[in-house]
Amino acid sequence: MSTDIASIALPGGERIAKLGQGTWEMGERASRRADEIAALREGVALGMTLIDTAEMYGDGATEELVGEALRGLRDEVFLVSKVYPHNASRRGVERACEASLARLGTDRIDLYLLHWRGGVPFEETVEGFEALVRAGKIRHWGVSNFDVDDMEELVALPGGAACAANQILYNVARRGPEFDLLPWSLARGMPVMAYSPVDHARLPKRSPLDDIAAGHGVSVWQVALAWVLRARGVCAIPKAARIEHVRENRAALDLKLGETDLAALDAYFKPPRGKRALEML
């Protein structure tokens, strides 16, 4: 399996892996720790060098797991973490970042995201992010769970146009962003990072995914992931806590869905015909 995988560009031109690794719910059970660390390291070896985490996950335990998994690999990875909205004030974001850096065992975060919109004015968060960039604590900043109106408000602020990415819920069963948010992002060269690209394993028990999977000799989850990865300007961060699952995810990047496959999915998981509020998990 090739380790030379597709990539997409951040607004400044830096390229990141189109298929990365999520870590939500990892690091929370000691019995799974060794498998989870092995899975993350295998993913890096396979070229899935985009790794996403957050201070919220496991109350910091997930960042600690990621830090342990990346020992000796840090320079090979594009590391993403996220700050709670209630920690996103001008000074609060700096304190939260320092705590994340300590748990991750690194001197920098490559992309630092506001996890979702809270009560802190955007101006304060942007000021805090920009201060962290100047200090070398983070290299880029962005947001998560922001809809078009949120993005328009953000980029209109002084410094707001520096936003490098938006991480959202997007998968074959939740296609609302296709109506406006994905085109808005694509037009501005701003990547969309799809979390829960197989809908947190909640896809229908029976759908065209099953027939397509059987036709290609793959799993339903691989078809769903390949469907997300086909989109321009979109990268995906599925979670995998076992080496075997990581390898399945990596193989999905090489799965090419045909026009008949895509038409069958469109007929069942209908694309949006109007605005839908951005969903969150």
N, C-alpha and C positions, 0 to 999 in steps of 0.2 A: 504494500500500500504506500503510495507516494506521500512524502512529507512536504512536498511543494504544492501548497494549496492556494486557492483563489483568495484574493484580497480586495478590499474596498478602501477608498481614500477618505481621510478626514478633510475638513475644509482647507487646512493648510498644506495638504498634499501628502502627509505621512500616511502610509498604508498599514492597515490592520487586517488580521485574518477574517475571512468571511464567515468561518465557522469557529466558534470559540467554546468556552466551557463555563457553565453556570455553577453556582455552589449553594443555592438556596436549600436549606435543611441539612446541609453537610456539617460535620464537626459537632453534632449534637449527641452522638452515641459512641461511647468508647469502643464498643464491640465492632463498629464499622470503620474506625479510624484508619487502620492499616490499608484496607481496601480503597477507601476514599483517597488517601494520599497516593497510592499506586495508580489509581485511575487518573488523577490530575497529572501526574508525571508522564504517564503513557500518552495522554492527550497532547502534551507539549512535544513529546518525541514524534508524534504524528503530524505536527504542524499546527495544532489547535492552540496557538500561543496567546490568544485573547482570553483572559480569565477575569470573570466578574464576581464580585462579592459585595458586602455591605456591612456597616457597623450594626445594623439591625439583626442580621442573620445570627441566630444563636447567641444574641447579646454579646457579640464579639468573638464567640468561640469559632465561628467559621473563618474569620480573618486569621485567627491563630493557626487553624488547620492549613489554610492556604500558605501562610508564611512558612510552616514546616515543610509543606510539599515542594515549595519553590527554592529551598536551600540548594545553592549551587546552580540554579536555573534562572535566577532573577533577571539577568541581562537578556535572556531569550524570550521574555514574556512581556506582553502589553497588559498591564495590571489595572483593573477598574475597581473602584469602590464607591460607596454611596453614603451620604450624610443624611441623618434624620432631619426633617423639616424644622423640628424644634431646636435643633443644634445649629441652624443655618444663619444665625446672626453674624455680624461683622467679626466679632471676637469668638463667638461660639463655633463657627466653622473652622477656625484655626485650632481651637482646643480639640475638636472632634477629629480633625485630620491628624494631629500629633498622636492621639490615642490609636487611631487606625494604623499609622506608620509603625508604632511600637508593637502592636499585635501582629502586623504583617512582617515585621523584622526587616524593613527596608527603609531607605532614605527618601523614597519618592513614590508617588502614585501617578501612573501615566494618564489616567482619566478619572476625574473626581466628579461625581454626579449628585445633584440634589434629588433625593429619592422620590419625593412628590411635593406638590405645592402645599405649603402650610401658611401660617399667619405672619411669618417674617417677610417684610417687603423685599422684593427682588433686588432692589438697589443694594441692600446690606449684604445679601448673599453674593452678588456679583463682586462687590468690593472685597469681601473676604476671599473669594476664589482668586481674584487678581493678585491679592497680596500673597497668597500661597504660591502662585506662579512665579512672582518676582523673587520669592524666597527659595525657589527650587524644590518646594515640597510636593508640588503637583506640576505636571507638564501641560495638561489640557483640562478643561472643565466642561460639564454639560448638565443635562437634566434627565429626569425619568418621569414617565406618566404625565407628560405635558401634551395637551391638545393644541389645535391650531391657534385658538384665541390666546392661550397661555404663551405660546411661542411668539406670536406677534407682539404681545406686550413685552416679553423679555428682550427680543432683539432690537426693540425701539429705544431701550435704555442706553445710557452711556456705558460702553463696554459690553453690552449684551450680545452684540454680533459675534463675540468671541466664542459663543457656545459651539461646542464641537460635535455634539451628538445628542440624540434623544432616545432613551431606552423605553420601549412600550410593550404592551401585551399585543402580540400579533401572531395569528396562526390561521390555518384553513377554516377553523370554526368561528373565528373572531376577525372578520374582515373589514370592520368599520373604517380603519385608517386608510383604506384604499380610496375612499371617496375624496378626502381632502388632505389629510396629514401626510401621507406618503408623497403625493405630488408636490405639496408645499416643500417638503424636506428635499426631495430630489432636485427641484428647481434651484435650491440654494446650496447644493453640494454637501448637505448635512446628513450623515449616515443615520439610519434608524437601526437600533439594536433590538432585535425581537427576543423578549424573554418568554418563557413557557411556550416554545414553538410547537410543542405537541400537546398544548393545552393542559399541562400538568397531568398528563395521562387520563384526561377526561373525555377523549374523543368518543363519538358514538360507537356502540358495540357492533353495529352493522351499518356499513355505508359503502360507497364506491371505493373507499380506501382499501377495503378488503380485496376486491377484485383486482385492483391495480397492483397491490402488493403481491398477490398470487401470480399475476402475469409477469412480474419482474423477478420473482423469486426472492423477495425481500419482506421485511416486516411492515405492518401498517405504520409504525412510528417512523420508519425510514422514509416512507412515502410522504408523510406529513411534514417531516423535516426538509426533505428535498423540495417540496412545494414552497416552503418559506425561502429557502436558499436560492430559488430561481429568480427572485425579485431583485431588480436593480436597486442599488443603494441600501440594501438591507443585509445585515449580518445577524447571526443567530447564536444564542448562548444556552443550548440545552444542558441540563445537568446529567451527569453519569457518575454513579458511585462505584462502578465495577469496571475493570479493564475491558471485559467483553462488550459492555454497553458503550464505552468510549469508541471502540473499534466499529461498532454498528453505526454510531453517529458519523464517524469519519467517512464510512462507506456511502452514507447518504449524500455526501457532497458530490460524489461521482455518478449518482443516479440521475439520468435524464428522463424527465416525464414527457411523453409525446402529446401531440395536440388532442388526441382522443382521450387520453388520461385527464388532461386539463379541462376539457369540455365536460367530462363526467363529474369532475369535482365542482365545476361552476354550477352545474345543474342541481347538485345536492347542497353544497355550501355556497349559497347564492351571493355574488358580489353586491355591495351596497348600491342602492339607487338614490340615496339621499344621505344627509348628515346623520351620523350616529355618535352619541357621546362616547368618548374614549373609555374603554373598560379597563379595570385593574384587577389583579389578584393579590 
